[in-house]
Amino acid sequence: PRRADAENMIYVQFPRRFLPIGGAIGMGDQIAIGGKRGIGAYVAAFTETEAAFEGKRYGFPKKWTGHENCAYSTFLHAVRGVSHPKLPDTHPLYDPPTLPPALVLSCVEADSATRTPTAVDEAWMAALRADLA
């Protein structure tokens, strides 16, 4: 983390680049290792996407799109994504098991109960409730 903080970077699955399908800008988003500022930029993808969804962030993806949101967020916050030497970008990372919708819904409800729910919260909870109906 010291080097990451000093160089304003995070280690990721693969660095920011044009993706071969669709020509979008993306970066590996299954792992991120770094200091507080770099990781803060990486996880800000969620709030930046929410702001774009609400029309408050120009030029940022307005929906969650794999690899793109983290790339845009780290770019916006001037953080470089660098391949970790022990995790070449040709190495496959496997997706974890999918959480059941009931568990996800209970987590989102618990989180939104601690603050004023956003439009994204409401849309997500409505979609989860529809899946469970």
N, C-alpha and C positions, 0 to 999 in steps of 0.2 A: 503493500500500500504506500510506502514512502516514495518509491520511484513513481508510482502512478500519480500521487499527489503533486510531486515535483514537476512531472512532465504533462500534467493535465490529461491523463489517459486512463483507459480501462482495458483489461484483457478480455477479449470476447472470442466466440467461436470462429468468426471471420470478420475482418474489418469492413468498414463502409465501402460499398462499391455498387456499380450498376448490376442489377440482377439479370440473368440471361432471358428470363421470361417476362415480358411486359415492359422491360426497360426501366423499371423502378429502381430507386436507390434503396439499398437494404444493408443490413449487417446481421451477423449471427446474434440471435437473441435468446439462446437457451442457457447461456452462462455468461456471467460478468464478474470480474474480480478487479477490485480497485479500492481507492480511498473514498472518503465521504463525498467529495465534490463530484468525482466521476460517476460513482454509483447513484448519486442524487440526480445527475443528468439522465442516466439510464432509466431510473424508475419514474422520472418526470414524464416519460412517454405517456403514462396513463392520464395525468392531469392535462398535458398538452393536447392529447387526443380529445379529452372531454371539452376543453376550451374550443377546439376546432369544431366539434359537434355542435356546440352552442353558438357558433359563429363569431367567436372571440379571438381566433388564431388564424390568420391568413396564410395560405400556402402549406398548411400542415394537413396530413391525412385526416379526413373526417370520420373514419371508421378504423377499427382495429384490423390492420393488415400485417400478417407475419413478416418479420424482418424490417419493414419500413418504418414503423413508429419509433422504434429505438434508434434507428439510424438518423431520423429527422431530429429527435430530441437531443441526442448527443451532439449533432451538428449545431443545432440552435444554441446549445450551452457551451460550445467550443471545446468539446471533449473528444479526443481521438480514441477510436477503437483499434486495438492492436491484437494480432493473433498471439496467443500464448505459445511459447516454444514447445511445450509438451502436449499441446492440443492443436495439431495441424487441421486446417479447415477441410481436409479431405476425410477426416475421421468422423464417422456418423455418431451423432448423439441421438439417443432414443427418447421418445416422448414418454413421460410418466403416465401412469394409468389415469383415465379421465375420472374426475370427481363426479359423484352422482348429483343430478340437479337439485335434489332436496337439501343436500349438504351445502351446495353453493348458495342456494336461496337463503338458508338460515344464516350463513356468514354475511351475505350482502345485507340482509335485514338487520342483523346485529350491528354491523358497521354503520349503516345509514341511520340507525336509532341514536347514534352518538352525535349527529349533526343534522343539518337540513339536507334532506335527500336532493340530489341533482336530477336533471332530466335523464342522464345516463343511468343513474340508479333506478329510476322509475321504469325506464324502458327494459333494463336488464331483469328487474324483478317481475315485470309483466310477462316477459318472454319465458322466464323460468316457471312461473305459475302456469302458463299455457302448456308448457312441456309436461308438467305434472298433472294436468287435468285429464 
